């Protein structure tokens, strides 16, 4: 009997449907897999908003719908004969969706009818394995592997930084180890991942400055990554809201000068596409400093001032990164498996497969960070900070479930965690009736 799946498919612009259908029998060069978690990305909203006008959504999607979701993880179920020397049933996995197979832009989570993150089961096509984009994972929670794709973007950004070796034109790749690093507008989900990587990844700075104009988000960042804990690793960590107090950019630069003992910043990352942020980053660069414009601008004509006197005389330079590659994702998965980095701080909401379609459509209006979906379950999208209040107004079994999740998350400093995931996945009453 052919395997069946339940999935959210796109048929056209703003047309998303949760449906149950049959998958083809796996061929010898394909792999059948279970999806456990998918993290919803703004890219999925853009795909839903644009429909077939999106570069990765097929023109015939109305007749041949595809499954949305590209930040997913799960277990392998059936491995075709061609791949049995590399994979086996029961393995945990993550997928790098940027295949670049034979120059095509087709990608899981956008372009394929049988593979995407918002599904209970998927059929992994041979090109995923051929491009080495099916990655085994050995960590303690599926949600971390789901977040390996966004974390790979951060890894790639840090690896893309460069500085000239003194007196040469040789590029030394990566942030300046033992140097000064600033993360601007970095209290959102990607910024928090960058804080984690700067503190616990390879090649750490000596001083790390994190700015944001949202005081609540900044307070959450401080709670997740306290300066006292960073100091245990020999890193001086400072959080700053540049809008608090008088002086504006000039006062911010004075603070940077004092914080770095007049050395200024070796590396600056801009996590929001704002002209003022680019100017701030430019002004705080030291000699041979590198500014990484991480955030994707919404306009093709986005431009900002940059001091080219300092480009010429102070060796200032700019780099821009968009996404991560397969090596970046391997690094992210490896660090997660070792317990060195934990992307839990990115997650602010959890939900089930039945909440996906509306969440994707409403995503820009929903505050917070990553929306984590457990695809095998039925669960309304819920903010972690609302778990306790949700428990008070729900009937059983959700009342008890939300209550226990609130206890676990509160004990984990307000962050999602492996214990919370294990508890949630153990609740069979949340599974779809026919699964």
C-alpha positions in Angstrom: 0.0 0.0 0.0 1.5 3.4 -1.0 2.6 5.6 2.0 0.2 8.4 2.9 1.0 11.9 4.1 -0.7 14.9 5.5 0.8 18.2 4.3 0.2 21.9 3.7 0.4 22.5 -0.1 0.3 25.6 -2.1 -2.0 25.9 -5.1 -1.5 29.6 -5.9 -1.2 33.0 -4.4 -2.5 32.9 -0.8 -4.0 29.5 -1.5 -2.7 27.0 1.1 -4.5 23.7 1.9 -3.9 21.1 4.5 -4.6 17.8 2.7 -4.0 14.0 3.1 -2.8 12.2 0.0 -0.7 9.3 -1.2 3.0 9.4 -1.9 4.5 7.3 -4.7 6.2 4.1 -3.6 9.9 4.9 -3.0 12.2 4.1 -5.9 15.7 2.6 -5.3 17.2 6.1 -5.5 14.7 7.7 -3.1 14.2 7.7 0.7 10.9 7.8 2.6 11.1 9.9 5.7 9.0 11.1 8.6 9.0 14.9 9.4 8.9 15.7 13.1 9.6 19.5 13.2 9.6 22.4 10.8 10.4 26.0 11.6 8.4 28.5 9.7 10.5 31.0 7.8 9.5 34.4 6.3 10.5 32.9 3.0 7.5 30.6 3.2 5.2 33.7 3.6 6.8 35.3 0.6 6.2 32.2 -1.4 2.6 32.1 -0.3 2.2 35.8 -1.1 3.7 35.5 -4.6 2.5 32.1 -5.6 3.7 31.0 -9.1 5.4 34.5 -9.5 8.0 33.3 -6.9 11.2 32.1 -8.5 11.0 28.7 -6.7 7.3 28.0 -7.0 6.4 26.1 -10.3 4.3 27.9 -12.8 1.8 24.9 -12.9 1.4 24.8 -9.1 -2.4 25.1 -9.5 -2.4 21.6 -11.2 0.7 20.2 -9.4 0.7 21.7 -5.9 3.9 21.6 -3.9 4.6 21.3 -0.1 5.8 24.4 1.7 8.5 24.4 4.5 12.3 24.1 4.2 13.6 24.1 7.8 12.7 20.6 8.8 14.0 17.5 10.5 12.8 14.0 11.3 13.7 10.3 10.9 14.4 8.2 7.9 11.9 5.4 7.4 12.8 3.5 4.2 16.1 3.8 2.4 16.4 3.0 -1.3 19.0 0.4 -2.3 21.2 3.1 -3.9 21.8 4.9 -0.6 22.0 2.0 1.9 25.8 2.3 2.3 25.3 5.9 3.6 21.9 6.0 5.4 19.7 3.6 7.4 16.2 3.6 8.7 15.8 5.3 12.1 18.5 8.0 11.5 17.7 11.5 12.5 18.3 14.0 9.7 18.2 17.6 8.5 18.1 18.9 5.0 20.0 21.7 3.3 17.3 23.0 0.9 19.7 25.0 -1.3 20.4 22.1 -3.7 21.8 23.9 -6.7 21.2 20.7 -8.6 22.4 21.1 -12.2 22.0 24.8 -11.9 18.3 24.6 -11.0 16.7 26.8 -8.4 14.3 24.0 -7.4 14.3 23.5 -3.7 12.5 21.3 -1.1 9.9 23.3 0.6 9.0 25.3 -2.5 9.3 23.3 -5.7 8.5 19.7 -5.0 5.1 17.9 -4.8 6.4 15.2 -2.3 9.0 16.9 -0.1 8.6 19.9 2.2 8.7 20.5 5.9 5.0 21.0 6.6 4.2 17.3 6.2 4.0 14.1 8.2 5.9 12.1 5.7 8.0 13.0 2.6 9.7 11.3 -0.3 13.3 12.5 -0.6 14.3 12.7 -4.3 17.7 11.4 -5.5 19.1 14.9 -6.1 19.0 15.7 -2.4 21.4 12.8 -1.7 23.4 13.4 -4.9 24.2 17.0 -3.8 25.1 15.7 -0.3 22.2 17.8 1.2 20.7 15.0 3.4 22.6 15.4 6.7 22.6 12.9 9.6 22.0 14.5 13.0 23.0 13.1 16.4 21.6 15.7 18.8 19.0 15.4 21.6 16.1 17.3 20.0 14.5 17.5 16.5 13.8 21.2 16.8 17.5 22.0 16.9 18.1 20.2 13.6 15.2 22.2 12.1 17.0 25.4 13.1 20.3 24.2 11.6 19.3 25.9 8.3 18.9 29.4 9.8 21.9 28.7 12.0 23.9 27.8 8.8 23.2 31.4 7.5 24.8 32.7 10.6 27.8 30.3 10.4 28.2 31.4 6.7 28.2 35.1 7.7 30.9 34.6 10.3 33.0 32.5 7.9 32.6 35.1 5.1 34.2 37.9 7.2 37.8 38.7 6.3 40.8 40.8 7.2 44.1 41.4 5.5 47.1 39.9 7.2 49.3 42.8 8.3 51.5 44.0 5.5 50.0 41.7 2.9 47.0 41.3 0.6 46.3 37.8 2.0 42.7 37.4 3.3 42.4 35.8 6.8 38.8 34.4 6.8 36.4 34.7 9.7 35.9 37.2 12.4 39.0 38.5 14.2 39.7 36.0 17.0 40.3 37.8 20.2 39.1 41.0 18.6 36.1 43.3 18.9 32.7 42.3 17.4 29.4 44.2 17.2 25.9 42.7 16.4 23.5 45.5 15.5 19.7 45.1 15.8 20.5 41.6 17.1 17.8 40.7 19.7 15.6 39.0 17.1 15.8 35.3 16.3 18.8 35.5 13.9 20.6 37.9 16.1 20.2 35.6 19.1 21.7 32.8 17.0 24.6 35.1 16.2 25.2 35.9 19.9 25.2 32.1 20.6 27.7 31.4 17.8 29.9 34.3 18.7 30.1 33.1 22.3 30.3 29.3 21.8 31.4 28.7 18.2 35.0 28.7 16.9 37.1 31.8 16.8 35.5 33.9 19.6 36.0 37.7 20.0 37.4 39.2 23.2 34.6 41.8 23.3 31.0 41.5 22.0 28.5 44.3 21.7 24.8 43.5 21.1 22.4 46.4 20.2 18.7 46.6 19.7 16.1 49.3 20.1 13.5 46.9 21.5 14.2 46.9 25.2 12.0 43.8 25.9 13.9 41.7 23.3 17.2 43.0 24.6 16.2 41.9 28.1 15.4 38.4 26.8 18.7 38.3 25.0 20.5 39.2 28.3 18.5 36.5 30.1 19.4 33.9 27.6 23.1 34.9 27.3 24.1 36.7 30.6 27.3 38.7 30.5 28.5 36.8 33.6 28.4 33.5 31.8 30.2 35.1 28.8 32.9 36.3 31.2 33.5 32.7 32.2 34.6 32.1 28.6 36.9 35.2 28.7 34.4 37.3 26.6 33.3 40.8 27.7 29.6 41.0 26.6 27.7 44.3 26.6 24.0 44.9 25.7 22.9 48.4 24.6 19.7 50.1 23.4 21.1 53.1 21.4 17.8 54.9 21.6 17.9 55.1 25.4 19.7 58.3 26.6 20.7 61.3 24.7 23.3 61.7 22.0 22.2 59.3 19.3 24.8 57.8 17.0 27.6 60.1 18.4 27.0 58.8 21.9 26.9 55.2 20.6 30.3 55.7 18.9 31.7 57.2 22.1 30.5 54.2 24.0 32.2 51.8 21.4 35.4 53.8 21.7 35.4 53.4 25.5 34.3 49.7 25.3 37.1 48.8 22.9 39.7 51.0 24.6 40.0 53.1 21.4 40.5 50.1 19.1 36.9 50.2 17.7 35.3 47.2 16.0 37.0 44.5 13.9 33.7 43.0 12.9 30.2 44.5 12.6 27.1 42.6 11.6 23.9 44.5 10.6 20.8 42.4 11.3 18.2 44.9 10.0 18.2 46.7 6.6 18.3 50.3 7.9 20.3 53.1 6.5 21.1 54.5 10.0 22.3 51.0 11.1 24.7 50.9 8.2 26.0 54.3 9.1 26.4 53.3 12.8 28.3 50.1 11.7 30.5 52.1 9.4 31.3 54.6 12.1 32.4 52.0 14.7 34.8 50.1 12.4 38.4 50.1 13.3 41.4 49.7 11.0 41.0 46.7 8.6 37.5 46.3 9.9 34.8 44.3 8.1 31.1 45.1 8.0 28.7 42.3 7.2 25.3 43.4 5.8 23.4 40.3 6.9 19.8 41.5 6.6 18.0 41.2 3.3 16.8 44.6 2.1 13.1 44.8 1.0 13.9 47.2 -1.9 16.2 46.6 -4.9 17.3 50.2 -4.7 18.3 50.1 -1.0 21.4 52.2 -0.4 23.2 53.7 2.5 26.1 56.1 3.1 29.5 54.5 3.7 32.7 56.4 4.4 35.0 55.8 1.4 37.8 57.9 2.9 38.1 55.1 5.5 37.8 52.4 2.8 40.9 53.9 1.2 43.0 54.9 4.2 41.7 52.6 7.0 41.1 49.4 5.0 37.4 49.3 5.8 35.5 46.8 3.8 32.0 45.3 3.3 30.7 41.8 2.8 27.2 40.5 2.3 25.9 37.0 2.8 22.6 35.4 1.9 22.0 31.9 3.2 24.5 29.2 4.2 26.0 26.3 2.2 26.3 22.6 3.0 29.6 23.1 5.0 28.0 25.8 7.1 25.1 23.5 7.9 27.4 20.7 8.8 29.2 23.0 11.2 25.9 24.1 12.8 24.7 20.5 13.2 28.1 19.4 14.6 28.1 22.2 17.2 24.5 21.4 18.2 25.3 17.7 18.5 28.3 18.6 20.8 26.0 20.8 22.9 28.2 23.9 22.2 25.4 26.0 20.6 21.7 25.8 21.3 19.3 27.6 19.0 16.4 27.3 21.5 16.4 31.1 22.0 15.2 31.6 18.5 11.9 29.8 19.3 9.0 32.0 20.6 6.0 29.9 19.4 5.0 26.3 19.0 2.1 24.8 17.1 0.9 21.8 15.2 0.4 21.0 11.5 -3.2 22.3 11.6 -2.0 25.8 12.5 0.5 26.1 9.7 -1.5 27.6 6.8 -2.8 30.5 8.8 0.5 31.0 10.5 2.3 31.3 7.1 -0.3 33.8 5.8 -0.2 35.9 9.0 3.5 35.6 9.7 4.4 39.3 9.4 1.7 40.2 11.9 2.8 37.7 14.5 5.4 39.1 16.9 8.3 37.2 18.2 10.9 34.9 16.7 10.7 31.4 15.2 7.4 29.6 15.0 8.2 25.9 15.5 5.8 23.3 14.1 5.4 19.7 15.3 4.0 18.2 12.1 2.7 15.0 13.6 0.4 16.9 16.1 -2.7 19.1 16.2 -1.9 22.1 18.3 -2.9 25.8 18.1 0.0 28.2 17.6 0.9 29.4 21.0 3.6 31.8 22.3 5.9 30.3 24.9 5.1 33.3 27.2 1.4 32.4 26.9 1.6 28.8 27.9 0.5 29.4 31.5 -2.3 31.7 30.6 -3.4 29.3 27.9 -3.6 26.5 30.4 -6.0 28.5 32.6 -8.6 28.9 29.8 -8.3 25.5 28.0 -10.2 22.3 28.7 -8.5 18.9 29.1 -6.3 17.6 27.7 -4.8 20.9 26.5 -5.1 22.4 30.0 -2.7 19.8 31.5 -0.5 19.8 28.4 0.0 23.6 28.4 0.4 23.6 32.2 3.2 21.1 32.1 4.9 22.8 29.1 4.8 26.1 31.0 6.5 24.4 34.0 9.2 22.9 31.8 9.8 26.1 29.8 9.9 28.3 32.9 12.5 26.0 34.4 14.6 26.5 31.2 14.7 30.3 31.6 11.7 30.8 29.3 13.3 28.8 26.4 12.0 25.8 24.5 14.1 22.7 25.2 14.6 19.0 24.6 12.6 18.1 27.7 9.6 20.2 26.4 9.9 18.5 23.0 10.0 15.0 24.5 6.9 15.7 26.7 5.0 17.2 23.7 5.8 14.3 21.4 4.7 11.8 24.1 1.1 13.1 24.0 -0.7 10.7 21.7 -4.0 12.5 22.1 -2.6 15.4 20.0 -1.9 13.2 17.0 -4.2 13.1 14.1 -7.0 10.5 14.5 -6.0 8.4 11.4 -2.2 8.5 12.0 
